[in-house]
Structures are given as C-alpha cells and as structure tokens.
Amino acid sequence: MKRFLSILLIMALCILAFPINAYASGINKQTLFLNSSETYTLKITGVSGKVTWKSSDESIATISKKGVVTPVSVGFTNITGTVKGVKYECDVTVTSAKKDYTFYEDDKVKAIYKGISNENICFEFINKTNNFYFLETTDFNVDGTLYYKNHTAITFYKKTDNYFMYKAKIDKTDIKNISGTFNFTKDNKKVFGFDYSIDIE
C-alpha cells in the first residue's frame, strides 16, 4: 500500500513539474491576417483568470491589456495570452493593404484578399457551410506569369470563427495583378470552384 501511494505521489510531482500548455485551444483565432488599418480583439474563452498578453515582435503588431491587436508594420509576429501558466497562441501576419477586398462570394464561401506581407499573398476564406472541404489553387498567375500550376491541397473546414487562412509564396512584392482558380474538393472530387482576377492597388 505504501509503495502504491509513493508511486501516486511521484506521478503527481511529475505532472506538476511538467505543466501542459494548451496552445491555441480556447483562443478565438489561431491565425490572423490584418491589413494596415484594421485591429482585432483576441479573446480566451472557457477559462477563468487574468490574461497576460505579449507580442513576440512589437515592431510588427502590439497587443493591449484588453487583447486588442494593432498593426505597426508589415511582417509576422506571434501573440501569446497566458492564463495561470497556460499559453494560448495566435500567429499574426500584417499586410501592406489599406483595406480588405472581397473578390468572390456565394452561398458556400466568401473569399477575401488581405494583401501582401513580404513575399506572401494573403487570403481569407469564410466557410458558410457545415461541410469539410479541401482547398486547391490551380493556374496561380502573378502579372501574367504562372507561379503555381497545382498547389498542395489544404483542409478547409468549419470551425468556431468559420474561417481559413491561405498564403501563396512568391518572390517579389511589386505586383499589379493576381489571377487563377480556387477549387474546393471532397473525396478527391471537385464540389465547387471559381476563377478570379485581382488588380493590386
């Protein structure tokens, strides 16, 4: 019996010595794209206690005590909210665009151009359905030059905020136009898709 209690005590001490960090669980957005003029309020739900916010790079974006993320310059930073030693994270990308541009919308999806961050073209998709899809981009063109014929399929699905972020890596920032096709597939079959062309301001 004493040996059993000793084992339980050792296990309890091990748990205390190695706390589990629930990264991203409980935070209202795990990934965030912001244009240069917008702000966003991050929140942690399902837990009680004071939240301590921190930005890994305040030259890119700052965060207030109330969780308001404010862009500073183009780039990437990681926002961490800590509650009772548990960390919740959000990856934040700030783009050079002055505002969002909705370039496609129907009863299934809303597609938003978020702008360019360094060498990444950033998109946000709002899923209006309860279905699971894969996102594929084909014939991705930058100023008439084909960059991607077929890009890796990425899961696109409904979650708490019902959004999905997508970055297309390129090797230049002075861009006038991007165009191509986005397809949404399920079980390796196309469900729907659309062509697009976006003139960059």
Secondary structure, DSSP 8 states (H G I E B T S, - for coil): -HHHHHHHHHHHHHHHHS----TTTTBS-SEEEE-TT--EE--B-S--S--EEEES-TTTEEE-TT-EEEE-SSEEEEEEEEETTEEEEEEEEE-S-SS-EEEEE-SSEEEEEEEEETTEEEEEEEE-SS--EEEEEEEEEETTEEEEEE---EEE---TT-EEEEEEE-S-S--SEEEEEEEEEETTEEEEEEEEEEE--
